[in-house]
Amino acid sequence: MEYVNDLKWEKGMSIKELVSAYGQLGFQSIELAKASQTIVKMKKASAKVFLTFTSNMTTSGLRGFFAQLVKLKMADAIVTTVGSIEEDIMKAKGEKFAIGNFRSDDIALHEQGVNRVGNIFITNESYAKFENLVIPMLEKLLAKQKRWPVSEMLREIGLLLDDEESILYQAAKNNIPIFCPAITDGAFGFHLFIFQQKHPEFIVDVVADFKNILLCTSQDDIKGLIALGGSVSKHHAILASLLNGGLDYAVYMTTARESSGSMSGATTNEAKSWGKVKDDSDAVTVIGDVTITFPLAMIAALEELAKAGVVKQ
């Protein structure tokens, strides 16, 4: 039996040492330490890893961290929501999002043409510039072919960007697919609609892309998932894994609670009832803000994996 151990700061303490100490601290700290070790285990087992996240995480400064993780081959496939695509392109082209306040005057912000995501501000002007960026990209895609599965379309767009901090660019460069099943659920979807009115022959094929995500793993693969937040991004990866035998490793990080009965709040234990996560899997759910929990867990894992030679910068 393990016992609670008092946390003490030591000069020069690494993030790995801090997260290791979390393992005996109590409450969600213990789950965070388990999550870090589960990430290490899935990589050492050569698992095919899905990394899923919602668009608000790309709004935050995690965007560059995700791109770095793609570059380090920490994920074999990404699933996200369309806001991530939009904001990754915006940031790749120089847009900067201001840090605001959770208690801002939202009516005043609306009048100023400012949109609030928690305590981050995005201007209407940024979205106007996005339209000017995306239409020429779609024209280049149409000139190449008429029908595009979503992940293949996103790969082509990634190749058009030239930003090392871009998720799309790094994914395209490292041949890692990005799946976005709800591609129309945002400004990008609106521009796809407008573009298709002028070019009805241009088709974005979501069903064909479901085939792509199913075929990116197999029954024989060891499969892992790091799900940040919930919604369609989390479930799309879980469903694909279910149809290929279930997950061997799973890390969920969320602020949602299981009492809601939602996909966002569903735990790894609940997933076992569906066969999405295997009965004997190494799985953990961490409750907390992902901008805090994920960097700690992942950087601690990276330090251990780098020392073992599994990850090379």
Secondary structure, 3 states (H helix, E strand, C coil): CCCCCCCCCCCCCCHHHHHHHHCCCCCHHHHHHHHHHHHHHHHHCCCEEEEEECHHHHHCCHHHHHHHHHHCCCCCEEEECHHHHHHHHHHHCCCCCEECCCCCCHHHHHHCCEEEECCEEEEHHHHHHHHHHHHHHHHHHHHHCCEEEHHHHHHHHHHHCCCCCCHHHHHHHCCCCEECCCCCCCHHHHHHHHHHHHCCCCEEEHHHHHHHHHHCCCCCCCEEEEEECCHHHHHHHHHHHHCCCCEEEEEEEECCCHHHCCCCCCCHHHHHHHCCEEEEEEEEEEECCHHHHHHHHHHHHHHHHHHCCCCCC
